[in-house]
Amino acid sequence: MGAIALFGEKYGDTVRVLKMGDFSTEFCGGTHVHSTGDIGVFKITQESAVASGIRRIEGITGEAVVNWIQAQTKLLKSPMMLKSLALILTSIMLAELTY
C-alpha cells in the first residue's frame, strides 16, 4: 500500500491502514470506531510534527472533553484569574490612552 512505519512508533503485530484518496496512507494505532459520528465531541490536546510534511494530532473525546471544559470554566471564573484579567485590561486601556 505504500505506508511506512516511522522510527519510535509502537504498533502491535496487526495494524489498521487507512487510505485517504490518492494523497495519504496512514497506520492507525488508535481507537477504532464505526464512523466519526461515534466519536462525538473531540478536543485536540496535542499537535506535533512527525516528519517533513506530516503532522500528528492527539485528542480527547466524550466525557473527558466535558471534564476538560468544566475545569477550564472553573479556572476562568477563579478569583485569581479574574484579578489577572482585570490587570491586563487596565494595562491595555492605559496603553491606548498614552498612545
N, C-alpha and C positions, 0 to 999 in steps of 0.2 A: 504493500500500500504506500510505501514511501515515508512512513513515520519513523522517527529516530528517538531513541531514549537519550536523555540528557544526563551528563555526569551528576552524581549526587541524588538522582531521583530514586525513590524506593517504591517499586511495584511488586506485586505478588507474581506468581507463576502465570496467572491469567489476567490480562488487562483488556479493557474495552477500548476500541479505537473508533474515534468519531471523525467523519469527513464532512467538511463544510464547503460545499460546492467544489470548485477547482482550486481554491486558494488556501485551504488549511486542512491538515490531517493531524489529529491530536490523540495522545494517550489520555485516558480518563482514569485517574486513580481515586476519584471522589465518590460521593454517594450517587447512586443511580435512581432516577425517577422515571415514571412512565411518560410524563410530559412536564414542561417547565411550569405549567399551571399548578402542578402538585407542590411546587416549592413555596408558592405564595410570596410573602414579603421577603426581600433579600437586601441585606446591608453589606456593602463592601467594607471589609475590615483591613485589608492589606492589598497593595498593588506593587509589583516589582518587575524588574527586567530579568528574564530567564536567559536570554541570549539576544544577539543582534536582531532587532525587529520582532522579538517575541516577548509578550507581556503575560504575567500571571496575575489573576485576581483571586482572592480568598474572601470568604464572607460567612455570615451567619444568617439563619433563616428562622421563621416561625416564632416560637416563644422566646428564643434568645434575642431576637430583634425587639420584641415588645419590652423585655427586661432592659435592653440597652437604651431604648427611648425613654423609659421611665427613669433610669439612672441619670441620663443627660438632662432631663427636665428638672429633676430634683437638684442637680448641680447648678443649673442656670437660675433656679429660684433661691439658692442658698444666700444668706446674708453677705458672705464674703464675696461671692460673685457679683451680687447687686452693687456692693460698695465699689468693686473694681470697675464695673461698667460705668458707674456714676463718675468716677475719677477720669476715666478715658473720655467720656462725653464732655466733661468740663474742660479737659485739656484741648480737645478738638475745637470747642467753642471759643476758648481763649486764643488759640492759634489763628482761627478765622478772623477774630476781632483785630489782631495785631498784623494781619496780612494785608 
